[in-house]
Amino acid sequence: MLYNNNEKSMGFRSQKLAGPGRLITLEGIDGTGKTTQISSLASAIRKQDISVLELREPGGTAIGEAIRRILLDNRNTGMCSESEMLLFAAARAQLVREVIRPALAAGTWVVCDRFSDSTLAYQGYGRGADLEIIEKINNLAVGSCRPDRTVLLDLSPDAALERLGRRPDKADRLDIEGRTFMKRVREGYLAIAAGEPQRFIVVDAGQPARALAQEIFSKIWGGLGI
Ligand code: TYD
């Protein structure tokens, strides 16, 4: 899913809209249906004749994908939380410089499955790492590259776990987290969103996928004043 094939070579298409692209990130606890919503959103934007790049975190570059494999490997139970946080940040730093910045400069929109808020929510609120230190590491990783809009797919941990239970084959090291952890992450996300109401669009991820996709697109499109 990482690259839209047409754009993989970084030869971004010409734009209907002049000016820099927009960075839109999707966030939420595991099991909220982000993957489905990312692709619906990207195709809705594409229908407006805008070039869109779909990315996921951690990943999106060769280095980032290698880091992703380390992070999700069930054998790496000995990974300390500091290593985990730095690996997420390293993957993001690479993604910003190698892919996101050049794409935005060329007028391409970037829709990213997770970004800095994931580290704050999971490693910070979820695992209890110092929020200020995470903010500093996040700043180092992304520099001035900030999302124009962030969609928070909000769902109760019970509903999310029920959804994840339908895909036990896909459970990885980070999926195997307790309900309490998910609750902390969800509350963390809601706190981050409350602190930046202009950037965040909080939606109820429990509704049917199609209705949710429409709500997300119309709020982004309307909110960006296009
Ligand atoms: P993701 O691939 O989005 O998983 P899913 O499709 O199941 O939502 O993310 C992988 C896991 O990595 C997920 O459990 C969230 C976690 N994660 C962090 O803990 N910190 C981060 O900074 C990022 C980007 C992800």
Boltz pocket constraint, residues with backbone or C-beta under 6 A from the ligand:
constraints:
  - pocket:
      binder: B
      contacts: [[A, 28], [A, 29], [A, 30], [A, 31], [A, 34], [A, 35], [A, 57], [A, 58], [A, 88], [A, 89], [A, 113], [A, 114], [A, 115], [A, 116], [A, 118], [A, 119], [A, 120], [A, 122], [A, 123], [A, 174], [A, 175]]
      max_distance: 6.0
